[in-house]
Amino acid sequence: MSRPSKPSAGAQPSCRAKAVELLARSDQSIRRLSEKLFRKGYSEEEVTETVDWLQSKRFIQEEDGCRRRFDFLYNDSSYSVRQIVAKLQQQGYDRDMIRGCIPDDTGEREYASAIKVLRRRFKVGAEPGKMFQHLCMKGFAYDTAQNAVEDLRLEWDEDV
């Protein structure tokens, strides 16, 4: 009795198999998944068919994936909302879809994140201008950055 032949070591998996493998690792936007499949050498027709199949089987749901990625970054990181939006856009999610994930009241969270960023980056007595500039470069709003710098400096003055 003969054994079924194994695919050769160099044989590439089907486009569907590769897409499912990529999705098993992490949520992917349709754009990002398509780009990865194109880089692996799959044709536009194969990729389009695969994406349609994935959507029909509900293996890829961009809105849910975007929401999960946003919630993770929003709750478990010190990124500003602007940074989160930029990161998700780089991952291929639509700007309007991302904006739909942003809670109405982000002020307290942004302030707390700004303070966390400052404490991690600067030591007592750091120059306020550099601290402010750093927060602005990280995407924090002007008022949030200014309040965080002032409050942290007051805290440091009390500790001295």
Salt bridges, closest charged atoms under 4 A:
GLU21 OE2 - LYS18 NZ 3.22
GLU21 OE2 - ARG25 NH2 2.55
ASP27 OD1 - ARG68 NH2 2.85
GLU35 OE2 - ARG31 NE 3.35
ASP71 OD1 - ARG67 NH1 3.84
GLU110 OE2 - ARG109 NH1 3.11
GLU155 OE1 - ARG119 NH2 2.60
